[in-house]
Amino acid sequence: MTWQLYAGDGQRKYLNQQEREAFLRAASVYPVPKLQTLCAVLALTGCRISEALALTADRVDVADKVIIFESLKKRRRGHFRAVPVPGNLIADLAHIHSLAELWARADGGRAVRLWRMDRTAAWRHIKAVMAEAGIVAGARATPRGLRHGFGVAAVSAGVPLNLVQRWLGHAQISTTAIYADVMGPEERTLAALMWR
């Protein structure tokens, strides 16, 4: 299956940079701190919502500032990828989720999921934050819109496709290549690099 960045009606299926920033601002004041971190992880890693909800305490690497996701889209378990994240996200995760206490457990935190909710509840919260951010309902106002927005932002920032592929957990580079086919402000940003 080939992913497209536009829906059948021509609507964008990704958040642009301004929308991503608005989403992160709205998430930072969401009344439930653990949901603030869920929103930040989705926006800043491009992970799938199921991968975020499966994240356990032992997969937050403070020293290397990475979050290690199991690629749940794979047909077999055991495919992991490390995604670099900003230090402030690591600090928020450590503080809000009391990671030091979880790491001190006998299992090192392997049995403790950071967010104990199902996909439906997570979707509902993400949609509420999107609404607070002023992101209109539609193809982009979804967790997948955050994932696609991450991919577009990474490519727009000059991150090589093979790294974006690894971070998103794509099996094929052709799937990742859709993010190089951006339009609007993102395309102008890339074009401006040629004009310098």
ChimeraX attribute file (.defattr): number of C-alpha atoms within 10 A of each C-alpha:
attribute: neighborCount
match mode: 1-to-1
recipient: residues
	/A:1	4
	/A:2	6
	/A:3	13
	/A:4	15
	/A:5	21
	/A:6	15
	/A:7	13
	/A:8	9
	/A:9	7
	/A:10	9
	/A:11	12
	/A:12	21
	/A:13	21
	/A:14	28
	/A:15	28
	/A:16	22
	/A:17	16
	/A:18	10
	/A:19	20
	/A:20	23
	/A:21	14
	/A:22	19
	/A:23	25
	/A:24	23
	/A:25	16
	/A:26	19
	/A:27	25
	/A:28	17
	/A:29	13
	/A:30	18
	/A:31	9
	/A:32	11
	/A:33	16
	/A:34	17
	/A:35	20
	/A:36	23
	/A:37	23
	/A:38	21
	/A:39	26
	/A:40	23
	/A:41	21
	/A:42	22
	/A:43	23
	/A:44	21
	/A:45	23
	/A:46	26
	/A:47	25
	/A:48	21
	/A:49	21
	/A:50	15
	/A:51	17
	/A:52	24
	/A:53	18
	/A:54	19
	/A:55	21
	/A:56	22
	/A:57	25
	/A:58	20
	/A:59	19
	/A:60	22
	/A:61	16
	/A:62	16
	/A:63	8
	/A:64	13
	/A:65	18
	/A:66	20
	/A:67	24
	/A:68	20
	/A:69	25
	/A:70	21
	/A:71	22
	/A:72	16
	/A:73	14
	/A:74	12
	/A:75	8
	/A:76	8
	/A:77	10
	/A:78	11
	/A:79	13
	/A:80	15
	/A:81	16
	/A:82	20
	/A:83	21
	/A:84	16
	/A:85	18
	/A:86	11
	/A:87	14
	/A:88	10
	/A:89	18
	/A:90	21
	/A:91	14
	/A:92	17
	/A:93	23
	/A:94	18
	/A:95	11
	/A:96	14
	/A:97	18
	/A:98	13
	/A:99	22
	/A:100	14
	/A:101	12
	/A:102	20
	/A:103	16
	/A:104	10
	/A:105	12
	/A:106	9
	/A:107	11
	/A:108	17
	/A:109	20
	/A:110	15
	/A:111	14
	/A:112	18
	/A:113	17
	/A:114	25
	/A:115	18
	/A:116	13
	/A:117	11
	/A:118	12
	/A:119	13
	/A:120	9
	/A:121	11
	/A:122	21
	/A:123	14
	/A:124	12
	/A:125	19
	/A:126	24
	/A:127	18
	/A:128	17
	/A:129	25
	/A:130	25
	/A:131	15
	/A:132	17
	/A:133	18
	/A:134	14
	/A:135	19
	/A:136	13
	/A:137	11
	/A:138	12
	/A:139	20
	/A:140	25
	/A:141	24
	/A:142	20
	/A:143	24
	/A:144	20
	/A:145	23
	/A:146	30
	/A:147	24
	/A:148	28
	/A:149	26
	/A:150	27
	/A:151	27
	/A:152	28
	/A:153	22
	/A:154	19
	/A:155	23
	/A:156	20
	/A:157	12
	/A:158	9
	/A:159	13
	/A:160	11
	/A:161	19
	/A:162	14
	/A:163	15
	/A:164	22
	/A:165	18
	/A:166	17
	/A:167	23
	/A:168	24
	/A:169	24
	/A:170	16
	/A:171	13
	/A:172	11
	/A:173	14
	/A:174	13
	/A:175	15
	/A:176	24
	/A:177	17
	/A:178	18
	/A:179	24
	/A:180	17
	/A:181	13
	/A:182	20
	/A:183	15
	/A:184	8
	/A:185	13
	/A:186	19
	/A:187	14
	/A:188	12
	/A:189	13
	/A:190	17
	/A:191	11
	/A:192	10
	/A:193	8
	/A:194	7
	/A:195	6
	/A:196	5
